[in-house]
């Protein structure tokens, strides 16, 4: 019997709901940004920045259920967008309290609001101004969007029929590969899908800044296929935007008191709390169990600490440097993959991969 295939176009209702959440979030955060700016300029009021950060972080637990009460399954993207916007602004309020805000973001109310409400950090050339966007930067960034959507759609078309598994994992299972190999393959494939999704979100979020002539950085630098170690993966390549927020709001102030090793460990803890917050809001209709993602980040912190310990042994350090680059990258993938399901399966089990699939063109065959 001949098989038939059908193309499902993106469900624009998903985007409409996300936009319906993003617009009021931006309005609320502009008001909050004005208040935070006033607090940080008055030393007598500066202690109020801490409860202000807590209030900004708490607002989505009240606002998002009201905004998305009738949205059904499509509410997840809107909840994710809202949670991200408020969490980023809460982190930037903490930076204001700690004095770690980029200097150029504080030179005027306009510069502050641009920074406080942005989905991705502006790039600052010096202490006084942001870096101007290169000619054509907006066009180039927007040109990535359909490319990422097509790539993500192709991956979702392959992934979704297999549920928490993947075509590669399914093929390995049929070949009677060890169960751990099947699991690791699935973890890698779903990690790539999440990378594409998050990179797509940051590309869209960069557009308003680029349209105003403000340069922005790259949120991801090929983390899966270019990272040579767990520390490079987490510190330099995966979600560099969240990494920058955590560095300013957590790592820098802690490192000055407790040293870099303890600060790095505690920063992983704060990252775990950030993801617990994101998942509690995004999956609040799906019964997310608090603590699941913290186990994952605990494992990642342990790997990075183990790497630091190995780097202190001259023979091991020399051996690592002597390995060919493809071997280093492959070993890093094999090191991280066994733990990936503690992170990616949360997205799968709560239906977020189905939400992602509705955002992009997919192909299904029967």
RAFENJO-V941937 format. One record per residue. RES is the residue in one small letter. SS is DSSP state (H for helix, E for strand, L for the rest). PSI is psi in whole degrees, 0 to 359 (999 if undefined). D_LAST is the distance of its C-alpha to the last C-alpha in Angstrom with 1 decimal. Layout:
# RAFENJO-V941937
RES:SS:PSI:D_LAST
RES:SS:PSI:D_LAST
This chain:
# RAFENJO-V941937
x:L:132:10.2
x:L:140:8.9
x:L:151:5.5
x:L:142:5.5
x:E:149:6.4
x:E:142:8.7
x:E:127:11.9
x:E:120:13.5
x:L:160:17.3
x:L:139:19.8
x:L:103:21.0
x:H:345:24.6
x:H:326:25.7
x:H:314:25.4
x:H:322:27.7
x:H:319:30.0
x:H:319:30.5
x:H:318:31.3
x:H:322:33.7
x:H:334:35.2
x:H:318:36.0
x:H:319:37.1
x:H:307:39.7
x:H:329:41.7
x:H:316:41.5
x:H:320:43.1
x:H:311:45.8
x:H:319:46.6
x:H:332:46.6
x:H:319:49.0
x:H:314:51.3
x:H:322:51.0
x:H:321:51.6
x:H:317:54.8
x:H:316:56.1
x:H:320:55.2
x:H:318:56.9
x:H:320:60.0
x:H:316:60.1
x:H:340:59.8
x:H:346:62.7
x:L:112:65.1
x:L:329:66.0
x:L:330:67.2
x:L:350:63.8
x:L:324:61.7
x:L:338:61.4
x:H:351:59.4
x:H:328:56.6
x:H:309:55.4
x:H:333:54.9
x:H:318:53.5
x:H:318:50.7
x:H:319:50.0
x:H:318:49.9
x:H:319:47.5
x:H:331:45.2
x:H:336:45.5
x:H:318:44.9
x:H:334:41.1
x:H:340:41.2
x:H:317:42.8
x:H:316:41.4
x:H:317:37.7
x:H:325:37.3
x:H:317:39.2
x:H:332:37.2
x:L:21:33.7
x:L:325:34.5
x:L:18:32.1
x:L:342:29.4
x:H:215:27.1
x:H:331:24.4
x:H:355:25.1
x:H:340:28.6
x:H:317:27.9
x:H:318:28.1
x:H:318:31.2
x:H:320:32.7
x:H:315:32.0
x:H:314:33.7
x:H:316:36.6
x:H:319:37.2
x:H:315:37.3
x:H:313:39.7
x:H:323:42.1
x:H:320:42.0
x:H:317:42.8
x:H:327:45.7
x:H:317:46.9
x:H:319:47.1
x:H:333:49.0
x:H:320:51.4
x:H:319:52.0
x:H:317:52.7
x:H:322:55.3
x:H:326:56.9
x:H:347:57.1
x:L:26:58.2
x:L:10:55.3
x:L:139:53.9
x:L:133:53.9
x:H:318:57.3
x:H:340:56.0
x:H:354:53.8
x:H:6:57.0
x:L:340:59.3
x:L:165:58.5
x:H:320:56.7
x:H:314:54.3
x:H:322:53.5
x:H:314:53.1
x:H:324:50.6
x:H:317:48.6
x:H:314:48.3
x:H:325:48.1
x:L:2:45.1
x:L:149:43.1
x:L:340:39.7
x:L:144:40.8
x:L:137:44.4
x:E:156:46.4
x:L:130:48.0
x:E:126:51.8
x:L:323:54.1
x:L:195:57.2
x:L:356:58.8
x:L:341:59.2
x:L:163:56.0
x:E:163:52.4
x:L:128:51.2
x:E:144:50.4
x:L:143:46.9
x:L:151:46.8
x:L:132:46.5
x:L:5:42.9
x:H:320:41.7
x:H:315:39.9
x:H:317:38.1
x:H:320:37.1
x:H:317:35.8
x:H:331:33.8
x:H:337:32.3
x:H:332:30.7
x:H:306:28.8
x:H:328:26.1
x:H:314:25.9
x:H:321:25.4
x:H:318:22.8
x:H:316:20.7
x:H:317:21.2
x:H:322:20.5
x:H:319:17.3
x:H:319:16.1
x:H:318:17.2
x:H:323:15.7
x:H:326:12.2
x:H:325:12.9
x:H:312:14.8
x:H:323:13.3
x:H:344:10.5
x:H:5:13.6
x:L:227:16.0
x:L:352:19.6
x:L:202:18.6
x:L:163:17.3
x:H:317:15.6
x:H:315:19.2
x:H:320:20.3
x:H:319:17.5
x:H:319:18.5
x:H:322:22.1
x:H:318:21.6
x:H:329:20.2
x:L:6:23.3
x:L:37:25.4
x:L:155:26.8
x:L:146:29.2
x:H:323:27.8
x:H:322:29.7
x:H:319:28.2
x:H:315:24.6
x:H:315:25.9
x:H:320:27.6
x:H:316:24.7
x:H:318:22.6
x:H:317:25.7
x:H:315:26.2
x:H:315:22.6
x:H:329:22.9
x:H:321:26.4
x:H:319:25.4
x:H:316:23.0
x:H:321:25.9
x:H:312:28.3
x:H:318:26.3
x:H:310:26.0
x:H:321:29.7
x:H:321:30.8
x:H:316:29.0
x:H:317:31.0
x:H:327:34.2
x:H:317:33.7
x:H:318:33.4
x:H:336:36.3
x:H:338:38.5
x:H:314:38.4
x:H:322:41.1
x:H:315:43.5
x:H:325:42.9
x:H:335:43.5
x:L:7:46.9
x:L:21:47.7
x:E:126:47.3
x:L:146:45.8
x:E:160:43.3
x:L:184:42.2
x:L:130:38.9
x:L:330:37.2
x:L:139:35.4
x:L:73:36.7
x:L:60:33.8
x:H:324:34.3
x:H:319:31.8
x:H:9:32.8
x:H:345:36.4
x:L:134:38.0
x:L:349:40.4
x:L:163:41.1
x:H:320:40.2
x:H:321:43.2
x:H:320:42.0
x:H:307:38.5
x:H:328:39.7
x:H:337:42.9
x:H:343:42.0
x:H:324:38.3
x:L:126:36.1
x:L:67:36.5
x:H:339:39.9
x:H:309:40.4
x:H:323:40.5
x:H:318:42.4
x:H:319:45.1
x:H:314:45.4
x:H:325:45.9
x:H:316:48.3
x:H:320:50.5
x:H:343:50.3
x:H:299:50.4
x:H:309:51.0
x:H:308:53.9
x:H:324:56.1
x:H:322:55.4
x:H:327:56.1
x:H:342:59.5
x:H:313:60.4
x:H:355:58.6
x:L:158:57.7
x:H:325:54.5
x:H:311:53.2
x:H:322:53.6
x:H:320:52.3
x:H:318:49.1
x:H:315:48.5
x:H:327:49.2
x:H:323:47.0
x:H:322:44.0
x:H:318:45.1
x:H:322:45.1
x:H:320:41.7
x:H:316:40.4
x:H:320:42.0
x:H:315:40.5
x:H:327:37.0
x:H:317:37.8
x:H:310:38.9
x:H:315:35.8
x:H:324:33.5
x:H:324:35.7
x:H:316:35.4
x:H:322:31.8
x:L:26:30.5
x:L:336:33.4
x:L:352:31.1
x:L:9:29.2
x:L:42:32.2
x:L:134:32.5
x:L:114:35.0
x:L:140:37.8
x:L:341:38.7
x:H:311:35.3
x:H:337:35.3
x:H:325:39.1
x:H:321:38.5
x:H:312:36.3
x:H:334:39.0
x:H:319:41.7
x:H:319:40.0
x:H:321:39.8
x:H:320:43.5
x:H:320:44.4
x:H:318:42.7
x:H:322:44.6
x:H:320:47.8
x:H:320:47.3
x:H:316:46.8
x:H:318:50.0
x:H:319:51.9
x:H:324:50.7
x:H:340:51.8
x:L:351:55.3
x:L:111:55.6
x:H:319:56.7
x:H:318:55.4
x:H:321:51.8
x:H:318:52.0
x:H:321:53.1
x:H:316:50.4
x:H:319:47.6
x:H:333:49.0
x:H:342:49.3
x:L:142:45.7
x:L:150:43.7
x:H:314:41.6
x:H:326:38.2
x:H:317:39.4
x:H:315:40.5
x:H:317:37.2
x:H:319:35.3
x:H:324:37.7
x:H:317:37.3
x:H:317:33.5
x:H:333:34.1
x:H:319:36.7
x:H:327:34.7
x:H:322:31.3
x:L:340:32.4
x:L:355:33.1
x:L:327:30.2
x:H:338:28.3
x:H:341:31.3
x:H:306:30.4
x:H:328:26.7
x:H:337:25.6
x:H:315:27.6
x:H:320:25.5
x:H:310:22.2
x:H:331:23.6
x:L:12:25.0
x:L:9:21.8
x:H:331:23.2
x:H:328:20.3
x:H:323:18.2
x:H:316:21.2
x:H:318:21.2
x:H:328:17.5
x:H:346:18.6
x:H:342:21.4
x:L:160:19.5
x:L:131:16.9
x:E:159:13.5
x:E:128:10.3
x:E:138:6.8
x:E:141:3.8
x:L:999:0.0
